[in-house]
Structures are given as structure tokens and as C-alpha cells.
């Protein structure tokens, strides 16, 4: 049976930013159902039973995350992480700009489930159009009684505030986001305590990604069994994959979780340019270790990609063909991570800068033999030694290329030449 899009249905065909159009497609019926028929705990149980895993990167079960909130009488908050800044990821922007009411409905449902007193959307600062779309949609939802006081006469109150970030990659990390939302520097916090116990303003807080929250209305409307029927048992549901790089048709593709990598690249994204072959694929954006042409049969779900030696992350599939200089690709990403480190932890602050310098030297043909040994030692020096996973992520791609493409580094160091450039000019 052919897969029918769920989260992106109607995008490009209908103006789903308009409340009337969204309602005509069944919008807000799940919210009406929940407030009329379901207790908050019932919604939590539905999301738990659905097996929904966070679509922002870590893949943690959403219902389990909600259940961690302590029942101690303190006010609770819900924060939507819309600070999409992982290199290669652009799915949340699509949902924000073209399907805002789906997100708003998901936020209100999630807030009702955890009994949050207020919700925030932490929006990447560069998403100006998304900010305008969200503000218009929120005004429509508020006027219709879906947001604000006594929603649909249920007695449940919720206001949603859109907060624009300042363009810092580190604020995609949930505790860095919360620090920024409170008006401080975007610096991650030590865990524990986790946000579920001491989050925004020190209160119990749930932080969920845009795509994650957009799934909630469909789970409530159609049931957890329907959601579990899509994709593999351990990673069910639809998933939006952002495909970029050396493919004929880059873009967002909504498919069942677990779709084979080869199918995504060659059937949906149009394959590679004529005469080219797959050299490397980053399945989870710039933070993910590279897969090779030997991994094209890997199903794109959290567990399968992890078993293959990488991570699905946010589903940003970056395809590199055989014209790519791997050393230069690693250098470009290293410069990004060096610029985006918050500087709080020494291994990350110093490590990312030195990685960029060393790779820049190697890429320019001025590398030294000992540079390779230094780069190989980085996982033990930088990974698992900082407050947040940024340092680990910064060496993920690099470490994998040192395993799969060491010959390219050696060519740069020993001959001061790039193998790929030599092939191109031959």
C-alpha cells in the first residue's frame, strides 16, 4: 500500500496557514476530541503507546519524556524547539512556514497532556517569514478560541509566546535554549537536574521539536495503533527527511521511518548527477558520522542507523558524490563547529579551534605526518568530556572519514595534493 503523507499533506496545494483551510482538512478536531473526551493522562498514554520518538535528534520517546515531570504542585512549562540550525536540516522551517496550525494544535495538545501553564516557541532568529506566519496563525487560533483562556469552554488555559533566538547553533541544545529563553547566555547546563525537574525558571519543563509536536494531533485523532502501523516497531511513524548535496532533486521528503537509504536517494531525490557515484552520506546532518556506498541498504530509523555506525539525528541526509574532497568537507564542518562553540568547556572551546586549524593546514597541502595522529586521538580527548554533546558532534564526521577515507588525508600530507582534484584534472 502506497504511503500517504501525514505531516506535509496539502503543502504546495492548499494555503494551510489559513485557519479555515486547516479546519476544512480536519484541523483542531483532535484538540476538540481531547478536551471533550480525554483526561490529560489519557493523551500522555496515547503518545506513549504510539512509540513516537523525538524528531529533533536524540530520538527519545516523547511520552516517556512527558511522564518524567514530577507531580509536586509546581507550575509546568512546554517549550517547542524551533531553533533549526543543524547543517542540512530544513524540515521544521517547512512545517512552520506552511503548516503552522498543525504545530499550534500539537503544542496545545501536549500542553494539555502535561498540564503546562504556558508554552513557548523558541524560533531560530533567521526565520523571519516563519515568525510572521506563526504570529498570524496564533492570532487566528486565539480569536477562534483554540489558544488563550478557557479553550473551547474546557477550563484549560494556555498562552503561546513566540521567542526569536539570535542565531546560535548551541541554542538547539535544550538546556542552552532554556538559558537563552530566560534572557541569559545560550550556554548548556549540567544535567542532572534535567529540564523535566528543573527547566525554564527552575520549573518542570518539557522541550519538544517542531516535527515531534506536529505528530501529536494525528496520534490523538487516529490512535496510537495507526501511528505504530507506519515504519519499524522500534521507530514508528512518518518522518520528514531533508535531502541535500549532490542529488538531482534536493528537498524535503516525508516517508515512513525505516525507508532504505538507497530508496530515498535514488527514487525520491532523483539519484546523483550523470556519471557520478555515492562517496559518503551524512544521515543526520553535519553532526553525524559518514556512511559510505556500502551502507545504501541501511534503513533510515534510529536504531538501524546507529548499528551502522552513525546517527539519524534530525533526518538531514547530506549526499556527497565522488567529486567531493573529503578533507575539504571535514574542514568546512570544522570551521562551522569552531565558530558555534559556546566556549564554556575547554575541550570544546580549544579542541574545535585546533581541529579547524589542523584541517586547514592539511587541506592547503601543508600538513605534517603527526597531524593525522592528533586528529585520530580527538574522540578520546573531546568526546564525553563536556557539559553537552556539542564536542562529541564536532568530531563525528571527522572521525568517520579518518576510518573510511584515510588515503585522502595521506595524499594531502605526503604529496601536498588532493586525490580528487587530480582525478578531476586528469
C-alpha positions in Angstrom: 0.0 0.0 0.0 1.4 3.4 -1.0 2.4 5.7 1.8 0.2 8.9 2.1 1.9 12.0 3.6 0.7 12.9 7.0 2.7 15.9 8.2 3.1 17.5 4.8 -0.3 16.6 3.2 -1.7 19.6 1.4 1.6 21.7 1.4 2.1 23.2 -2.0 -1.6 22.7 -2.9 -3.5 24.4 -0.1 -3.0 27.6 2.0 -2.7 25.8 5.3 -1.7 29.0 7.0 -5.3 30.0 6.9 -7.4 28.7 9.8 -10.5 28.0 7.6 -8.5 25.9 5.2 -6.8 24.0 8.0 -10.1 23.3 9.7 -11.6 22.0 6.4 -8.9 19.4 6.4 -9.9 18.2 9.9 -7.7 20.6 11.8 -8.3 21.1 15.5 -10.7 18.1 15.7 -8.1 16.2 17.7 -7.9 19.1 20.2 -11.7 19.2 20.4 -11.7 15.5 21.0 -9.1 15.6 23.7 -10.7 18.5 25.6 -14.1 16.9 25.4 -13.4 13.2 25.9 -9.8 12.6 27.3 -8.1 13.3 30.6 -4.6 14.7 30.4 -3.1 11.4 31.4 -5.0 9.7 28.5 -3.2 11.9 26.0 0.1 11.1 27.6 -0.7 7.4 27.4 -1.7 7.7 23.7 1.6 9.3 22.8 3.5 6.7 24.8 1.6 3.8 23.2 2.3 5.3 19.7 6.0 4.9 20.2 6.7 8.4 18.9 10.3 9.3 19.3 11.7 12.8 19.3 12.4 14.1 15.8 14.9 16.7 16.9 17.9 14.5 17.1 18.2 12.2 20.1 15.1 10.1 19.3 14.0 9.8 22.9 10.4 8.5 23.4 8.1 11.6 23.7 5.6 10.0 26.0 8.3 8.8 28.4 9.8 12.3 28.4 6.4 13.8 29.4 6.0 11.2 32.2 9.2 12.4 33.9 7.6 15.6 35.1 7.2 15.5 38.9 3.8 15.9 40.4 4.8 18.3 43.1 2.4 21.2 42.6 4.9 23.5 40.8 3.9 25.2 37.5 4.9 23.4 34.4 6.1 24.7 31.0 6.2 23.4 27.5 8.8 24.7 25.0 8.8 24.0 21.3 12.4 23.8 20.0 12.1 25.6 16.6 15.8 26.6 16.6 16.5 24.5 13.5 20.2 25.1 12.8 21.8 21.6 12.2 23.7 21.8 8.9 21.5 20.2 6.2 18.2 20.4 8.2 15.3 22.3 6.8 12.2 20.3 7.6 10.9 22.3 10.6 11.1 25.5 8.6 8.8 23.9 6.0 6.2 23.0 8.8 6.5 26.4 10.4 6.0 28.4 7.2 3.4 26.2 5.5 1.6 24.3 8.2 1.6 26.5 11.4 -1.8 25.4 12.8 -0.7 21.8 12.8 2.1 22.8 15.1 -0.1 25.1 17.3 -2.6 22.3 17.7 0.2 19.9 18.7 1.5 22.4 21.2 -1.9 22.9 22.8 -2.5 19.1 23.0 1.0 18.5 24.5 0.5 21.3 27.0 -2.9 19.9 28.0 -1.4 16.5 28.4 1.3 17.7 30.8 -0.9 20.5 32.2 1.6 23.3 31.3 0.6 26.8 32.4 2.3 28.4 29.4 4.0 27.4 26.2 6.9 29.0 24.2 8.1 28.5 20.7 11.8 29.2 20.6 12.3 30.2 16.9 15.5 30.5 15.0 16.2 34.2 14.6 16.8 34.0 10.9 13.3 32.6 10.3 11.6 36.0 9.8 8.9 34.7 7.5 8.2 31.8 9.9 7.8 34.3 12.7 5.3 36.3 10.7 3.4 33.2 9.7 3.3 31.9 13.3 2.1 35.3 14.7 -0.7 35.4 12.1 -1.7 31.8 12.8 -1.7 32.3 16.6 -3.9 35.4 16.2 -6.4 33.3 14.2 -6.3 30.5 16.7 -6.7 32.9 19.6 -9.7 34.5 18.0 -11.3 31.1 17.4 -10.8 30.0 21.0 -8.0 27.4 20.4 -5.4 29.4 22.4 -5.9 31.6 25.4 -8.2 31.4 28.4 -10.9 28.6 28.8 -10.0 26.9 25.5 -13.2 25.7 23.8 -15.0 26.1 27.2 -12.9 23.3 28.8 -11.5 25.4 31.6 -7.9 24.8 30.3 -5.9 28.0 29.8 -2.8 28.3 27.6 -0.9 31.2 26.0 1.8 30.6 23.4 4.7 33.0 23.1 7.0 33.1 20.1 10.5 34.0 21.1 13.1 34.7 18.4 16.6 33.5 19.1 19.8 35.2 18.0 21.1 32.6 15.6 23.3 30.5 17.9 23.6 26.8 16.9 24.2 25.8 20.5 20.6 27.0 21.4 19.3 24.0 19.6 20.5 22.0 22.7 17.6 22.1 25.1 19.3 23.5 28.2 21.2 26.1 26.1 17.8 27.0 24.6 16.3 27.4 28.1 19.1 29.6 29.3 18.6 31.8 26.3 14.9 31.9 26.7 15.3 33.2 30.2 17.5 36.0 28.9 20.9 34.6 29.7 23.8 33.4 27.5 23.0 30.4 25.3 25.1 28.0 27.4 24.1 24.4 28.1 23.6 23.4 31.7 24.9 20.5 33.7 22.5 17.5 33.8 21.1 16.4 36.2 18.9 18.1 37.0 17.1 17.5 33.7 14.6 20.1 32.4 11.8 17.8 33.4 12.7 18.6 37.0 14.4 22.0 36.8 13.9 23.6 33.4 12.5 27.0 32.5 12.7 29.3 35.5 13.7 26.2 37.5 10.3 24.6 37.0 9.4 21.3 35.4 9.6 21.7 31.6 9.1 19.6 28.5 11.1 20.6 25.4 10.0 19.0 22.1 10.9 19.6 18.5 8.6 21.1 15.8 8.2 17.8 13.9 7.6 15.9 17.1 4.8 18.1 18.3 3.3 18.2 14.8 2.8 14.4 15.0 0.6 14.7 18.2 -2.7 15.8 16.6 -2.6 12.9 14.2 -1.9 10.4 17.0 -4.9 11.7 19.0 -7.1 11.8 16.0 -6.3 8.4 14.5 -5.0 6.5 17.5 -1.6 5.1 18.6 -2.2 1.8 16.7 -2.4 3.7 13.4 0.9 5.5 14.1 2.6 2.2 15.1 1.5 0.7 11.8 3.9 3.0 9.9 7.6 2.1 9.8 9.5 -0.3 12.1 8.4 -1.4 15.5 11.1 0.5 17.5 10.9 3.7 15.4 7.4 4.1 14.1 5.6 6.8 12.3 6.2 9.2 9.4 9.4 11.1 9.1 10.4 14.1 7.0 13.9 13.7 5.5 15.8 16.8 4.4 17.9 15.7 1.4 20.7 17.9 0.2 24.1 17.7 -1.6 24.8 16.0 -4.9 21.3 14.8 -5.8 19.1 15.8 -8.7 16.1 16.8 -6.6 17.2 18.1 -3.1 14.3 18.8 -0.8 12.0 17.5 2.0 10.6 14.1 1.6 8.0 12.6 4.0 8.3 8.8 4.1 7.8 6.0 6.6 10.5 5.8 9.2 12.8 2.9 8.1 12.9 3.7 4.4 16.2 2.4 2.9 18.8 5.0 2.2 19.1 3.9 -1.4 15.4 4.4 -2.0 15.4 7.9 -0.5 18.4 8.9 -2.7 17.6 7.3 -6.0 13.8 7.0 -6.1 12.7 10.1 -4.3 15.7 12.6 -4.6 16.3 11.6 -8.2 19.7 10.0 -7.7 23.0 11.6 -8.4 24.2 13.6 -11.4 25.0 11.6 -14.6 28.2 9.6 -14.2 28.6 10.2 -10.5 28.6 7.7 -7.7 27.9 7.9 -3.9 31.0 8.6 -1.9 29.7 9.4 1.5 26.4 10.2 3.2 25.7 12.1 6.4 22.3 10.7 7.5 21.8 13.1 10.4 23.3 16.4 9.3 26.7 17.8 10.0 26.9 16.2 13.4 26.6 12.6 12.1 29.4 10.2 11.2 29.6 9.4 7.5 28.2 6.3 5.9 29.6 5.0 2.6 28.3 3.4 -0.6 28.4 0.1 1.3 25.6 1.4 3.6 23.0 2.2 1.0 20.7 -0.6 2.1 20.6 0.7 5.7 17.0 1.5 6.8 16.7 5.1 8.0 15.5 4.7 11.5 17.2 5.5 14.8 18.3 2.0 15.7 19.4 0.8 12.2 21.5 3.9 11.5 23.1 3.6 15.0 24.0 0.0 14.3 25.6 1.1 11.0 27.9 3.5 12.9 26.2 6.8 12.5 23.0 8.5 13.8 19.7 9.5 12.2 19.6 12.8 14.2 17.1 15.1 12.7 17.0 13.2 9.4 19.2 15.6 7.4 20.6 13.4 4.7 23.6 15.1 3.0 24.9 13.2 0.0 28.4 13.6 -1.3 29.5 12.2 -4.6 32.9 11.2 -5.9 33.8 14.7 -6.8 34.0 15.6 -3.1 37.3 16.2 -1.4 36.6 14.6 2.0 39.4 16.6 3.7 37.8 19.9 2.5 34.4 18.7 3.6 35.8 18.0 7.1 37.5 21.3 7.1 34.3 23.2 6.2 32.4 21.5 9.0 35.2 22.0 11.5 35.1 25.8 10.8 31.4 25.7 11.5 31.8 24.0 14.8 34.7 26.2 15.9 32.6 29.3 15.2 29.5 27.9 17.0 31.1 26.5 20.2 29.7 28.5 23.2 33.2 28.3 24.7 32.0 27.1 28.1 34.0 23.8 28.2 37.8 23.7 27.5 37.9 20.5 25.4 35.2 22.0 23.1 36.4 25.6 23.0 40.1 24.7 22.4 39.5 21.4 20.5 37.2 22.7 17.8 39.5 25.7 17.1 42.6 23.4 16.8 40.7 20.9 14.7 39.9 23.7 12.2 43.5 24.9 12.2 44.9 21.4 11.6 42.5 20.6 8.9 43.0 23.9 7.2 46.7 23.2 7.1 46.2 19.7 5.7 43.7 20.9 3.1 46.2 23.5 1.9 48.9 20.9 1.4 50.9 21.9 4.4 50.1 19.1 6.8 52.5 17.1 8.8 52.5 13.3 9.5 51.9 13.9 13.2 48.7 15.8 12.3 46.9 12.6 11.5 47.7 11.0 14.8 46.5 14.1 16.6 43.2 14.0 14.7 42.8 10.3 15.4 43.2 11.0 19.2 40.4 13.5 19.3 37.5 11.2 20.2 39.3 10.4 23.5 40.2 14.0 24.1 36.9 15.7 23.2 34.0 13.3 23.3 32.2 12.7 26.6 34.2 15.3 28.4 31.9 18.4 28.1 28.6 19.6 29.5 26.7 19.0 26.3 27.1 16.7 23.2 28.4 19.6 21.0 32.0 18.5 21.4 31.2 14.9 20.5 29.2 16.0 17.5 32.0 18.2 16.3 34.3 15.2 15.7 31.7 12.7 14.5 32.1 13.3 10.8 35.9 13.8 11.0 36.5 10.6 13.0 34.5 8.5 10.5 36.3 9.9 7.5 39.7 9.1 9.1 38.4 5.5 9.1 36.9 5.3 5.6 39.0 7.9 3.7 42.4 7.9 5.4 44.1 7.7 2.0 42.8 11.2 1.1 44.4 12.7 4.2 47.7 10.9 3.5 47.7 12.3 -0.1 47.3 15.8 1.2 50.0 15.3 3.9 52.6 13.2 1.9 52.2 14.8 -1.5 50.6 18.1 -0.7 48.0 17.2 -3.3 44.3 16.3 -3.4 43.4 13.0 -5.0 40.0 14.3 -6.1 41.5 17.3 -7.8 44.0 15.1 -9.6 41.2 12.8 -10.9 39.1 15.8 -12.0 42.0 17.3 -13.9 43.1 14.0 -15.5 
